[in-house]
Amino acid sequence: MLRMVTTVDRRAAQVLLELIPRLWLPEHGVHFVNDTTTFGSDDSVPLVEVGRNVYESIANNFLSLNVDDRHKCWLPESASSLTPTWRTSVRWNGTLCDYLTQADINARPRLALFAEVALGWLTPGMERRESKRTLHVCYESLVDPGNCQDVLRRMDDFFSIARAWPGSTYEHACWQVQDVLSNQPPMATKFSSRLKGIAVAQLASTVMQLDTEAVLDGRLARVQRATGCSFVMRARVTSVHKMGMVAASELGQSLYIPEDRINIGNNPAKHLMPIPTVLLIRNVINSIVSGYVYHKAGIECYHQGILAGQQVERLWKESAWNTTVTFVPHPPSAGRNLCRYLATTSEIEGIAVYAEFALRKFITRVANIAAQQSNSTGARILLICLEEVTDPKRCRGALQRMDNFLNITRGAARQPLLDAYMKYRCGNGIDPGHSKSHLIDDSGRDQLAEAIRLVDSRYLGGRLVAAQASLKCGAK
C-alpha cells in the first residue's frame, strides 16, 4: 500500500527526506513527495501533511534563499506569475530570485513579495485538509522531544501501521528524529552579508506585520489559523550595542539549528527574561572605547535599516543623544548627530559625551539584569563575557557552559559545528569586518580608558565602575 508524507516547508522537507527511511520499513510504502499539488483531489492515497507555523516557515525559507548561493536558487520561475500585485509596483531585472537576493535593496519589500509568492504553495495545503485521507501534523511537534511520540503514534494509526518490528519503539523513533536534526547544518553555514545579523524571529515578526497591510490583507493569518501550528521559543541568545550583539548573532546562528528554538536577538528587557537567556556582556571600559571609535568613524550614523524600509538615524540623531547626555558638560550640539559630533569635537569632550550616552542607553540595562540575576533564586540567565569567547584558552569552556545552560546535547553529528566555530572564531575575534579596532592603537586605547574613569568619577557618580563590578568581565 502506498503512503505519502509531504510538506511545503523547505527545512522540514530536508529533515523528512532523511527521516522517513529511519522511521518505517520499505515494505510499509511510506514515501516523501515534494510536489503537493498532485494530491489536491485524490482521496485514494493516505497523505500526511507536515505543516509549520506560517510566519516562521516564510522567514526560514526567505533566509535560506539569501544564505544559499544565488545560482542554487530553488524558487520555480513559475512563481513570478503568482505575484500580480507586486508586478505592478516592484520592478527588477532578471529572475525573481535575482530580486529577492539583491543586497542593495531593503529586505522589507523583498520579504513582502516572497510572502505573497509563498501563498501560492501554502493555499493548496488548506484545501487538502478537508480530505478524509489527509492527516495534518505540525513540524514543531514532531521535532519536540516532549510531543514526538504522540505525533508518530497518530501517523502510524492513520497509516494503519503496527510498530512491532525490532527496534521500532516510539522512544527509539524519536531518538532517530533528534539524530537526523543533529546532522542538519545551521542557517549560517554560508551566512550571507545580505541578511547578516537578522534573526528568523525578526523576519517572522515582520511577516506578521506585513500581513496586516493592504497587499497581503490578512491572507497569511487565514492560512495560519488552518495550520494551527505554533512556534514557541524556548531560549534566547542576546546582547546590547557594543557589548557583543554581532558575537551573539554569530554564536546563535552558527552553533544552533532552528529546531533548537533559540531566538537570536538584541535589546534584552530591563527585567529578567521569561525564558532561559544567554546574555553576552563585555568589559565596560572596553565597550565604551569601542563604541566611541566605531561611531566617531561615521559608522551606523545613518543606518539603512534592513527591515525598517527607510533611512533612519536611530539613536544617534541630535535630539536623541542631546537629551540623554545631561550630567557631562559639552559644547552645543549645533544640529550634529552623535557620530558627527564625535568626529568634530575634541577627543576629551567626545569620549565624555559617549561615556554617559552608553551608560544610559546600554550599560545600565545589562548591569541591572546582572544585579537581578544575582539576587534571583532561579537561574534564568547566563552571563558570558565577550572576552571569554574570543580567548582561545577560555572559548571552549564558555561555549560548553552555553550548551549546558541551554540544554543542548552535542552528539558526534553536532560536535563538528562547535569544532568548526572554535577554529574559525575563537582567538580570532568576532567578525573582523565589523570591528574597528585597527583605528586606534594600544596607547590611544589606554588614554581613552583613563579619560573614561575620570569622567565617571567626576560626573557619573562612579556608576561605570559599579557596572563593571557587577558584570565582572576582564579587560583582556
C-alpha positions in Angstrom: 0.0 0.0 0.0 1.3 3.4 -1.0 1.5 6.0 1.8 2.7 9.6 1.4 4.2 12.3 3.5 4.6 15.9 2.3 5.3 19.4 3.4 5.6 22.9 1.8 8.4 23.9 4.1 11.9 23.7 2.7 13.6 23.0 6.0 11.0 20.3 7.0 11.4 18.7 3.6 15.2 18.3 4.1 14.6 16.6 7.5 11.8 14.4 6.3 13.7 13.1 3.3 16.3 11.7 5.6 14.0 10.8 8.4 11.3 8.7 6.7 13.6 5.7 5.8 14.6 5.6 9.5 11.0 5.6 10.8 9.4 2.9 8.7 10.5 -0.2 6.8 10.5 -0.3 2.9 7.5 -2.7 2.8 5.4 0.0 4.6 5.5 2.0 1.4 5.9 5.4 3.1 7.4 7.9 0.7 8.1 11.6 0.8 6.6 13.6 -2.0 7.7 17.2 -2.6 5.1 18.2 -5.2 2.0 18.6 -3.0 -0.3 19.9 -5.8 -0.7 16.4 -7.3 -2.8 15.3 -4.3 -5.4 18.0 -4.3 -8.3 15.8 -5.2 -7.0 12.3 -4.9 -8.5 10.5 -1.8 -7.1 7.1 -2.7 -3.7 7.7 -1.1 -3.3 8.4 2.6 -1.3 11.6 2.9 0.3 13.1 6.0 0.9 16.8 5.5 3.6 18.2 7.9 2.7 21.8 8.4 4.6 24.6 10.2 3.9 27.9 11.7 3.3 30.0 8.6 5.2 33.1 9.6 8.2 31.1 10.9 8.2 29.0 7.7 8.2 32.0 5.4 11.0 33.6 7.5 13.1 30.4 7.4 12.6 29.9 3.6 13.4 33.5 2.9 16.5 33.3 5.0 17.6 30.1 3.3 17.1 31.8 -0.1 19.5 34.6 1.0 22.0 32.2 2.5 22.2 29.8 -0.4 24.4 30.6 -3.4 22.3 32.6 -5.8 22.9 30.1 -8.7 21.2 27.5 -6.5 18.0 29.5 -6.1 15.2 27.0 -5.6 12.2 29.1 -6.5 10.5 28.0 -9.6 10.3 30.5 -12.4 6.5 30.0 -12.5 6.4 31.7 -9.1 6.7 35.0 -10.9 3.1 34.5 -12.2 1.9 34.3 -8.6 2.6 37.9 -7.8 0.3 40.1 -9.9 0.1 42.8 -7.2 3.8 43.3 -6.8 4.5 43.0 -10.5 2.8 46.4 -10.9 4.6 48.1 -8.0 8.1 46.5 -8.0 10.5 46.4 -10.9 13.6 44.3 -11.2 15.9 42.9 -13.8 16.5 39.2 -14.2 14.7 36.4 -12.3 12.5 36.6 -9.3 15.4 35.1 -7.3 17.7 37.9 -8.5 15.4 40.5 -7.0 14.8 38.6 -3.7 18.5 38.3 -3.0 19.7 41.8 -4.1 21.9 43.2 -1.3 21.3 46.8 -2.2 17.5 46.6 -1.9 15.9 46.9 1.5 14.7 43.5 2.8 11.2 44.5 3.8 9.7 44.8 0.3 11.6 41.7 -0.8 10.1 39.8 2.2 6.6 41.1 1.4 7.0 39.9 -2.2 8.3 36.5 -1.0 5.4 36.2 1.4 2.9 36.7 -1.4 4.7 34.2 -3.6 4.6 31.7 -0.6 0.8 32.0 -0.6 0.9 30.2 -3.9 2.2 27.0 -2.3 0.6 27.4 1.1 -3.0 27.6 0.0 -3.3 24.1 -1.6 -2.5 22.6 1.8 -5.6 24.3 3.2 -7.8 22.6 0.6 -6.3 19.1 1.3 -7.2 19.4 5.0 -10.8 18.9 4.0 -9.9 15.3 2.7 -10.6 12.3 5.0 -7.4 10.8 3.6 -5.2 13.6 4.8 -3.7 13.9 8.3 -2.2 17.2 9.3 0.6 17.3 11.9 2.9 20.1 13.0 6.6 20.0 12.3 7.1 21.9 15.6 5.5 18.9 17.5 7.3 16.2 15.5 10.8 17.6 16.4 9.9 18.4 20.0 11.0 15.6 22.3 8.0 16.1 24.5 5.5 15.7 21.7 7.3 13.5 19.2 5.9 10.1 20.4 2.3 11.3 20.2 2.8 12.7 16.7 4.3 9.4 15.5 1.5 7.4 17.1 -1.1 9.5 15.2 0.8 8.9 11.9 1.1 5.2 12.5 -2.6 5.0 13.3 -3.5 7.0 10.2 -1.3 4.8 8.0 -2.6 1.6 9.8 1.0 0.6 10.6 1.7 -1.5 13.7 5.1 -0.6 15.1 6.2 -4.1 16.1 9.4 -4.8 14.3 12.8 -4.9 16.2 14.0 -1.5 17.4 10.7 0.1 16.5 9.7 1.6 19.8 8.5 5.2 19.8 11.3 6.2 22.1 13.8 4.9 19.6 12.0 6.5 16.7 12.1 9.9 18.4 15.8 9.4 19.1 16.1 9.0 15.3 14.3 12.3 14.9 16.8 14.1 17.1 19.7 12.3 15.4 18.6 13.5 12.0 18.2 17.0 13.3 21.7 16.8 14.7 23.0 16.4 11.2 21.2 19.4 9.8 23.5 22.4 9.2 22.8 25.7 11.0 21.3 28.5 9.0 24.6 30.4 9.0 26.9 27.8 7.4 27.3 30.2 4.5 25.7 33.2 6.2 25.2 36.0 3.7 26.0 39.6 4.2 22.7 40.3 2.6 20.9 39.5 5.9 23.8 39.5 8.4 22.6 39.7 12.0 19.0 39.4 11.2 17.3 36.6 13.1 14.5 34.4 12.0 12.3 35.7 14.8 12.7 39.3 13.5 11.8 38.2 10.0 8.8 36.2 11.2 7.6 39.2 13.2 7.9 41.4 10.2 5.9 38.9 8.1 3.1 39.1 10.6 3.2 42.9 10.4 3.2 42.8 6.6 0.1 40.5 6.6 -1.9 43.3 8.2 -1.2 45.7 5.3 -3.1 46.1 2.1 -1.0 43.8 -0.2 -1.4 40.6 1.9 -4.6 41.7 3.6 -4.6 39.0 6.3 -4.3 36.1 3.9 -1.4 34.6 5.8 -3.4 34.8 9.1 -6.1 32.7 7.5 -3.6 30.0 6.5 -2.0 30.1 9.9 -5.4 29.5 11.6 -5.9 26.5 9.4 -2.4 25.0 10.3 -2.8 25.5 14.0 1.0 25.2 14.4 2.6 27.3 17.0 6.3 28.1 17.4 7.4 29.0 20.9 11.0 30.0 21.5 12.4 28.1 24.5 15.6 30.0 25.0 17.4 33.2 23.8 21.0 34.4 22.9 21.2 38.1 23.1 23.3 41.2 23.9 23.2 45.0 23.6 25.1 47.5 21.4 28.9 47.3 21.6 28.6 44.6 24.3 28.5 41.7 21.8 25.5 42.0 19.6 27.4 40.7 16.5 29.0 38.0 18.5 25.6 36.9 19.9 24.3 36.7 16.4 27.3 34.7 15.1 27.2 32.3 18.1 23.5 31.7 17.8 23.3 31.4 14.0 26.5 29.2 13.8 26.1 26.8 16.7 22.3 26.1 16.8 19.7 24.9 14.4 16.1 26.3 14.1 14.7 23.2 15.8 16.6 24.2 19.0 14.1 27.0 19.2 16.7 29.5 20.3 15.8 33.1 19.5 18.8 35.3 18.4 18.1 38.9 19.2 19.2 42.1 20.8 18.0 44.7 23.3 17.0 42.5 26.2 14.3 43.6 28.5 15.2 45.6 31.7 13.9 42.7 33.8 14.8 39.0 33.8 13.8 37.1 30.7 10.7 34.9 30.7 12.8 32.2 29.0 16.3 31.0 29.7 18.7 33.6 28.2 22.4 33.7 27.4 23.4 37.4 27.7 26.7 38.3 26.1 28.4 41.1 28.0 31.8 42.9 27.9 34.3 44.9 29.9 32.5 48.2 30.4 35.5 50.4 29.6 36.3 48.4 26.5 32.7 48.7 25.3 32.8 52.5 25.6 36.1 52.8 23.9 34.9 50.5 21.1 31.7 52.4 20.6 33.4 55.8 20.6 35.9 54.8 17.9 33.2 53.0 15.9 30.8 55.9 15.8 33.4 58.6 15.5 34.4 56.9 12.2 30.8 57.6 11.0 29.5 54.1 11.1 25.8 53.5 11.7 25.1 57.2 12.0 22.7 57.0 9.0 21.7 53.4 9.2 19.7 51.8 6.3 17.5 49.7 8.5 17.2 46.2 7.0 13.6 45.8 8.0 12.6 49.5 8.5 12.0 50.4 4.9 13.6 53.8 5.2 16.8 55.6 6.1 16.9 56.4 9.8 19.3 58.0 12.2 18.3 55.7 15.1 19.7 56.6 18.5 22.3 58.9 17.0 20.2 61.9 15.9 20.8 65.1 17.8 17.5 65.1 19.7 18.2 61.6 21.0 21.7 62.0 22.3 21.5 65.6 23.4 18.6 64.9 25.7 20.3 61.8 27.1 23.6 63.4 28.0 22.7 65.6 30.9 25.4 65.2 33.5 28.5 65.7 31.3 29.0 69.3 30.2 29.6 69.7 26.5 29.6 72.4 23.8 26.4 73.0 21.9 25.4 70.2 19.5 24.6 72.7 16.7 22.4 70.2 15.0 25.0 67.5 14.7 24.0 63.8 15.2 26.2 61.9 17.7 28.6 60.5 15.1 29.2 63.9 13.5 29.6 65.4 17.0 32.2 62.9 18.0 34.1 63.4 14.8 34.2 67.2 15.1 34.8 67.8 18.8 37.9 67.2 20.9 38.7 63.7 22.0 38.3 64.6 25.7 34.8 66.1 25.1 33.8 63.3 22.7 34.7 60.4 25.0 33.0 62.1 27.9 29.7 62.5 26.0 29.8 59.0 24.6 30.5 57.5 28.1 27.3 59.0 29.5 25.3 58.1 26.4 26.5 54.5 26.6 25.9 54.3 30.3 22.3 55.4 30.0 21.4 53.6 26.8 23.2 50.3 27.1 25.3 49.6 30.1 22.8 50.3 32.8 20.4 47.9 31.2 22.7 44.9 31.4 24.1 45.9 34.8 20.5 45.8 36.2 19.9 42.4 34.7 23.1 41.1 36.2 22.1 42.5 39.6 18.6 41.0 39.4 20.1 37.6 38.4 22.5 37.6 41.4 19.5 38.2 43.7 17.3 35.6 42.0 16.9 32.0 43.2 16.2 30.7 39.7 19.0 30.6 37.1 17.1 32.1 34.1 20.0 33.9 32.6 23.7 33.1 31.9 26.2 35.9 31.6 29.0 35.2 29.2 31.9 37.7 28.7 32.8 38.6 25.1 36.5 38.3 26.3 35.8 34.6 27.0 34.6 33.7 23.6 37.5 35.5 21.9 40.2 33.9 24.1 41.5 30.5 22.7 42.1 29.3 26.3 38.6 30.1 27.6 36.5 29.8 24.5 35.6 26.1 24.6 34.7 26.3 28.3 32.4 29.3 27.6 30.7 27.6 24.7 30.2 24.4 26.8 28.6 26.4 29.6 26.2 27.8 27.0 25.3 24.3 25.7 24.7 23.1 29.3 22.6 26.1 30.2 20.5 25.8 27.0 20.2 22.0 27.5 21.9 21.3 24.1 23.5 17.8 23.7 26.1 17.6 21.0 26.5 14.1 19.7 29.0 13.0 17.1 27.0 14.7 14.4 26.7 18.1 16.0 30.2 18.3 17.6 31.7 19.5 14.3 29.6 22.6 14.4 31.3 23.5 17.7 34.8 22.5 16.5 34.5 24.5 13.3 33.3 27.6 15.1 36.2 27.4 17.6 38.7 27.0 14.7 37.2 29.9 12.8 36.5 32.4 15.6 38.0 31.5 19.0 41.1 33.6 19.3 40.4 35.5 16.1 37.9 37.9 17.4 34.3 38.3 16.4 33.6 39.4 12.8 36.8 41.3 11.9 34.9 43.1 9.2 32.7 44.7 11.9 35.4 45.6 14.4 37.2 48.9 14.0 40.0 48.1 16.5 42.5 48.9 13.8 41.6 52.6 14.0 43.3 53.0 17.4 46.5 51.6 18.9 47.1 50.4 22.5 48.4 53.7 23.7 45.4 55.6 22.4 43.1 53.0 23.9 44.8 53.4 27.3 44.4 57.1 27.2 40.7 56.9 26.4 40.2 54.4 29.2 41.8 56.7 31.7 39.6 59.6 30.4 36.5 57.4 30.9 37.5 56.7 34.5 38.0 60.4 35.2 34.6 61.2 33.7 32.9 58.5 35.7 34.4 59.8 38.9 33.7 63.5 38.2 30.3 63.4 36.5 28.7 60.0 36.7 29.0 59.2 40.4 31.1 56.0 39.8 28.3 54.2 38.0 30.6 52.8 35.3 32.9 51.4 38.0 29.8 49.9 39.7 28.5 48.4 36.5 31.9 46.8 35.8 32.0 45.3 39.2 28.6 43.7 38.6 29.5 42.3 35.2 32.9 41.1 36.2 34.4 41.0 32.7 38.2 41.4 32.5 39.9 43.8 30.2 41.5 41.1 28.1 
